[in-house]
Amino acid sequence: MRLFIFFALLFFSCNKDNSTEQTSPVAYRITKSISYNNINVDVVIDKPALNEVDVLLVFHGTVLYDSNLMTAANTTLDKFKGILDRNDMMIVSVAYPQENVLFGDNIVQGEAALLWLKNKASQELGITVKKIFLGGHSQGGYMVTRLNTMHQTNGVIANAPGPLNLVYRCQLEENGQIQSGAVCNKLKNVYGTTTNNPNAYFQRSLLNFTNGFKSDILFVQGLNDSPIQMYSWPTFKQDVLSCTNCQNSQFVEIVGGEHGSLFESPTAKTEFNNFINSH
């Protein structure tokens, strides 16, 4: 009888250990199609081996063709992961569409990704989402800045956000001073020229979204970025700093830095990590 009891205890003990191993958190990187309020978008999820995580939701820059979205989303995820000092955060990169939408209309996919992360991700992924930060590069910076006027998070980081001024940019294209591109051509097909309908272009410019920031935001800008970006940067910065209904805004300007300064400058990287760690 004593021998039977010994083996019985050993059996249950082994089973208990196996059960613990099976529920241990695992790290993974997956692509997932998500949906919120009937808006669908693909995301890349890079999860550490934890069941409770802070999350960095990131947005890529401009791509010409939606066939390149997943490459852009993965590349942007890798860039943010490469400068993030912490290894306990989950990073979700949003492959928001660009090819067949009018500039700015893809904010609905960006919002859907954020609301999915806030309200559905924990249940669907079997984890606990704690703090949420937004990060974006170039047009992705435009996306997170706009999202900051719509929903509260724990903090936002925008690198070289733009286009800042579509009136100025598209007028240069119309005058033949720079090569024409898809963004302005689509707007022209809908609204006419910047001379005929400047307000329609301004309404979609980031200069129109400098108020009502719901969370603290860090802007990083290389001062050797393109002339089009730098033409409107002082105005954008002043408008944000003059905001009376915004949470705190911080500007890190990198002398000699170019478009990707957040990922290239040690100073910018330090400020990025300090911002996240202080929130």
C-alpha positions in Angstrom: 0.0 0.0 0.0 2.8 2.4 0.9 4.5 1.7 -2.5 1.2 2.4 -4.3 0.8 5.7 -2.5 4.4 6.7 -3.4 3.9 6.1 -7.1 0.5 7.8 -7.0 2.1 10.9 -5.5 4.9 10.8 -8.0 2.4 10.5 -10.9 0.4 13.6 -9.8 3.6 15.5 -9.1 4.8 14.9 -12.6 1.5 15.8 -14.1 1.5 19.1 -12.2 4.9 20.0 -13.5 3.9 19.2 -17.1 0.9 21.4 -16.8 3.0 24.3 -15.7 5.4 23.9 -18.6 2.5 23.8 -21.1 1.1 27.2 -19.9 4.5 28.9 -19.9 4.5 32.0 -22.0 6.3 31.7 -25.4 7.9 34.3 -27.7 6.7 34.5 -31.3 6.5 36.7 -34.4 3.3 36.3 -36.4 1.2 38.1 -39.0 -2.4 38.5 -38.1 -5.5 39.9 -39.8 -7.4 41.9 -37.3 -10.8 43.6 -37.3 -12.5 46.3 -35.3 -15.8 47.9 -36.1 -15.8 46.1 -39.5 -12.4 47.7 -40.5 -9.8 45.1 -41.4 -6.0 45.5 -41.4 -3.0 43.2 -41.2 -0.5 43.5 -38.4 2.9 41.9 -37.5 3.1 40.9 -33.9 6.5 40.4 -32.1 5.8 39.1 -28.6 8.3 38.3 -25.9 8.0 35.3 -23.6 5.6 37.0 -21.2 1.9 36.9 -20.6 1.7 40.5 -19.4 3.2 43.1 -21.7 3.5 46.8 -22.5 3.0 47.3 -26.2 4.6 49.6 -28.8 2.2 50.0 -31.8 4.2 51.2 -34.8 3.4 52.6 -38.3 5.6 52.5 -41.4 6.3 55.3 -43.9 5.1 55.7 -47.4 5.0 52.8 -49.9 3.9 53.1 -53.5 2.3 49.7 -53.8 0.3 47.7 -51.2 2.2 44.6 -52.3 5.1 46.1 -50.3 3.1 46.7 -47.1 4.2 43.6 -45.2 7.8 44.3 -46.0 7.5 47.8 -44.8 5.7 46.7 -41.6 8.4 44.1 -40.8 11.2 46.6 -41.6 9.6 49.2 -39.4 9.1 46.7 -36.6 12.8 45.7 -36.8 13.9 49.4 -36.7 11.9 50.2 -33.6 13.0 46.9 -31.9 16.6 47.8 -32.8 16.5 51.1 -30.8 14.3 49.9 -27.9 16.4 49.2 -24.8 13.7 47.0 -23.3 13.2 43.4 -24.3 10.0 42.9 -22.4 7.7 44.9 -24.7 5.5 43.5 -27.5 5.7 45.4 -30.8 2.8 45.4 -33.2 3.4 46.9 -36.7 0.4 48.0 -38.7 0.4 47.3 -42.5 -2.1 50.1 -43.2 -3.0 50.6 -46.9 -1.9 53.4 -49.2 -2.1 52.5 -52.9 -5.9 52.7 -53.4 -6.9 55.3 -50.8 -6.8 59.1 -50.8 -4.1 60.4 -48.5 -5.3 60.5 -44.9 -8.3 58.2 -45.4 -6.2 55.3 -44.1 -6.4 56.8 -40.6 -9.4 54.5 -40.2 -7.2 51.4 -40.4 -4.7 53.0 -38.0 -7.5 53.7 -35.6 -8.9 50.2 -35.9 -5.5 48.7 -35.0 -5.3 50.9 -31.9 -8.8 50.1 -30.8 -8.2 46.4 -31.4 -5.1 46.6 -29.2 -7.0 48.4 -26.5 -10.2 46.3 -26.5 -9.7 42.9 -28.2 -6.0 41.9 -28.3 -5.8 40.6 -24.8 -8.6 38.1 -25.3 -7.6 37.1 -28.9 -3.9 36.6 -28.0 -4.5 35.2 -24.5 -2.3 37.8 -22.9 -2.7 41.0 -20.7 -2.0 44.2 -22.5 -0.8 46.9 -20.1 0.6 50.2 -21.3 0.2 51.2 -25.0 2.7 53.5 -26.8 2.5 54.6 -30.4 5.5 55.0 -32.7 5.7 56.2 -36.3 8.2 57.1 -39.0 7.5 59.6 -41.8 3.9 59.0 -42.9 3.7 56.7 -39.9 4.6 59.7 -37.8 1.7 61.5 -39.4 -0.6 58.6 -38.4 0.4 58.5 -34.8 0.2 62.3 -34.4 -3.4 62.2 -35.8 -4.3 59.3 -33.6 -3.1 61.3 -30.6 -5.9 63.8 -31.4 -8.4 60.9 -31.3 -7.5 58.5 -28.5 -5.4 58.5 -25.3 -2.4 56.2 -24.9 0.6 56.1 -22.6 2.7 58.1 -25.0 3.5 58.8 -28.7 6.7 59.0 -30.6 6.8 60.5 -34.1 9.9 60.6 -36.3 10.0 63.1 -39.2 6.1 63.2 -39.3 4.6 64.3 -42.6 3.5 65.5 -45.1 3.3 68.6 -43.0 1.9 70.9 -45.8 0.2 69.3 -48.8 -0.7 72.7 -50.2 3.0 73.6 -50.5 4.1 70.1 -51.6 1.5 69.6 -54.3 1.8 73.1 -55.6 5.5 72.4 -56.3 4.5 69.3 -58.3 1.8 71.3 -60.2 4.4 73.9 -61.1 6.9 71.3 -62.3 9.4 72.2 -59.6 9.5 68.7 -58.3 8.5 65.4 -59.8 4.8 64.5 -59.5 3.8 61.7 -57.2 0.8 59.5 -56.4 -0.3 61.3 -53.3 -0.8 64.7 -55.0 -2.1 63.2 -58.2 -4.9 61.4 -56.4 -5.8 64.6 -54.5 -5.8 66.6 -57.7 -8.2 64.1 -59.4 -10.7 64.6 -56.5 -10.2 68.2 -55.5 -8.6 70.0 -58.4 -5.5 72.0 -58.0 -4.1 73.6 -54.9 -4.9 77.0 -56.4 -8.6 76.1 -56.9 -9.1 74.3 -53.6 -6.3 74.8 -51.1 -8.4 74.1 -48.1 -9.1 70.5 -49.2 -5.3 70.0 -49.2 -4.7 71.8 -46.0 -7.4 69.7 -44.2 -5.3 66.5 -44.8 -2.0 68.1 -43.9 -0.4 67.5 -40.5 -0.4 71.2 -40.0 -4.2 70.8 -39.5 -3.6 68.4 -36.6 -1.6 70.4 -34.0 -4.3 70.6 -31.3 -6.0 68.4 -28.8 -3.2 65.9 -28.2 -4.6 63.5 -25.6 -1.2 62.0 -24.6 2.4 63.2 -24.2 4.2 63.1 -27.5 7.9 63.1 -28.5 8.8 64.5 -31.9 12.2 63.7 -33.5 13.3 65.6 -36.5 16.6 65.6 -38.4 17.4 69.2 -39.4 19.0 68.0 -42.7 15.8 66.4 -43.8 14.3 67.2 -47.3 13.7 70.9 -48.1 9.9 70.2 -48.4 9.8 68.9 -44.8 12.0 71.6 -43.4 10.1 74.4 -45.1 7.1 73.8 -42.9 8.8 72.3 -39.8 9.2 75.6 -37.9 5.6 76.4 -38.4 4.5 73.0 -37.3 6.7 73.1 -34.2 5.4 76.5 -33.2 1.8 75.5 -33.7 2.2 72.5 -31.5 4.1 74.4 -28.8 1.3 77.0 -28.8 -1.4 74.5 -28.2 -3.5 75.2 -25.2 -5.5 71.9 -25.0 -2.6 69.4 -25.5 -0.7 67.2 -23.2 3.1 67.7 -23.1 5.0 67.9 -26.4 8.8 67.4 -26.6 10.9 68.2 -29.6 14.3 66.6 -30.3 16.0 68.1 -33.2 19.1 66.5 -34.6 21.7 68.9 -36.2 22.9 67.3 -39.4 20.4 64.5 -39.0 18.4 63.2 -42.0 15.0 61.6 -42.4 15.7 58.6 -40.3 17.3 60.4 -37.4 15.4 58.4 -34.7 17.0 55.2 -35.8 20.4 56.8 -36.6 21.2 59.3 -33.9 22.4 58.1 -30.4 20.8 61.2 -28.9 17.5 60.5 -30.5 17.7 56.8 -29.4 18.4 57.9 -25.8 15.5 60.4 -25.8 13.2 57.7 -27.2 14.0 55.2 -24.4 13.8 57.9 -21.7 10.4 58.9 -23.0 9.0 55.4 -22.8 10.6 54.6 -19.5 9.3 57.8 -17.9 5.7 57.0 -18.9 
